[in-house]
């Protein structure tokens, strides 16, 4: 049985899984939304006026008699479970459902063996006691055999090994390694000072390396991300229109070029409140970055990653013209972790 070396980024906004091989890489990105429900609506329909399935329906994940809906449009079928605490990163039904859905979607039905390189927030990894406890919690349930179904597909999965690194370390590897796990940049770049800013949904991580070592002075994190903008937008929508949105529904509206809301008074544009929410959050994010890094001129390379980097790309490129928003910043961390996994696990399996 072939062993797959995977990078896994269990973000609060999106759950990303990537496999990198010498022939390229493939990925799965699911919204980090879980609910208890069922997608079977019986014979309910609008007949010829109804729309077709979009292909972005929730995934039904089952194991040991438990059943959860995961990913896209969960809110159409169930109340989303939206945990934002760090304990969610080590165990719990939401994490298991997301993990099974991500691995199942990437690998497909059948029997598989995997080695996992997980990305965790800087705040977690910088606290030795918390990091050890989180990794132990992950290994206690992840390592070993798993049987579950994703939709109608049955999966048998053996997790041979689990390791963890800071999420923005994955961005560094995505920048410097190829899909075979080889360093492809000039050797001098491995010694140069590099700053990585990872703007996620619930976290803002700053990570600095030089000469193959982490530079603690310029490394740190906070629970500051696009969640702040989503909270501002949900509050505004509730106040103005009496409509309750989940955080992930608000996040989807923030990413829409022309966000709209359907209300009893008609369809209204949310461009102004969404823009205000993003601007306010950007101010907090850039204030945190400036307090730690100034203008970032101490770095030979300044890299931006995460879904927030995509959402705030115009502001980032204006404030930090010498910086680089990584290609596909949403999945860059998972891609780099997958690339590094090929090196880290090379001698751990037969």
Secondary structure as GFF3:
##gff-version 3
##sequence-region A 1 350
A	DSSP	beta_strand	3	10	.	.	.	ID=ss1
A	DSSP	beta_strand	14	21	.	.	.	ID=ss2
A	DSSP	beta_strand	24	31	.	.	.	ID=ss3
A	DSSP	beta_strand	34	35	.	.	.	ID=ss4
A	DSSP	three_ten_helix	47	49	.	.	.	ID=ss5
A	DSSP	beta_strand	59	63	.	.	.	ID=ss6
A	DSSP	beta_strand	66	70	.	.	.	ID=ss7
A	DSSP	three_ten_helix	74	76	.	.	.	ID=ss8
A	DSSP	beta_strand	80	81	.	.	.	ID=ss9
A	DSSP	three_ten_helix	86	89	.	.	.	ID=ss10
A	DSSP	alpha_helix	93	107	.	.	.	ID=ss11
A	DSSP	beta_strand	110	120	.	.	.	ID=ss12
A	DSSP	alpha_helix	122	126	.	.	.	ID=ss13
A	DSSP	alpha_helix	128	142	.	.	.	ID=ss14
A	DSSP	beta_strand	144	150	.	.	.	ID=ss15
A	DSSP	beta_strand	153	166	.	.	.	ID=ss16
A	DSSP	alpha_helix	167	176	.	.	.	ID=ss17
A	DSSP	alpha_helix	187	191	.	.	.	ID=ss18
A	DSSP	beta_strand	194	199	.	.	.	ID=ss19
A	DSSP	beta_strand	204	210	.	.	.	ID=ss20
A	DSSP	beta_strand	213	214	.	.	.	ID=ss21
A	DSSP	three_ten_helix	216	218	.	.	.	ID=ss22
A	DSSP	beta_strand	220	222	.	.	.	ID=ss23
A	DSSP	alpha_helix	226	241	.	.	.	ID=ss24
A	DSSP	alpha_helix	247	254	.	.	.	ID=ss25
A	DSSP	beta_strand	260	263	.	.	.	ID=ss26
A	DSSP	beta_strand	266	269	.	.	.	ID=ss27
A	DSSP	alpha_helix	271	293	.	.	.	ID=ss28
A	DSSP	beta_strand	301	305	.	.	.	ID=ss29
A	DSSP	alpha_helix	307	311	.	.	.	ID=ss30
A	DSSP	alpha_helix	313	319	.	.	.	ID=ss31
A	DSSP	beta_strand	323	325	.	.	.	ID=ss32
A	DSSP	alpha_helix	332	344	.	.	.	ID=ss33
###
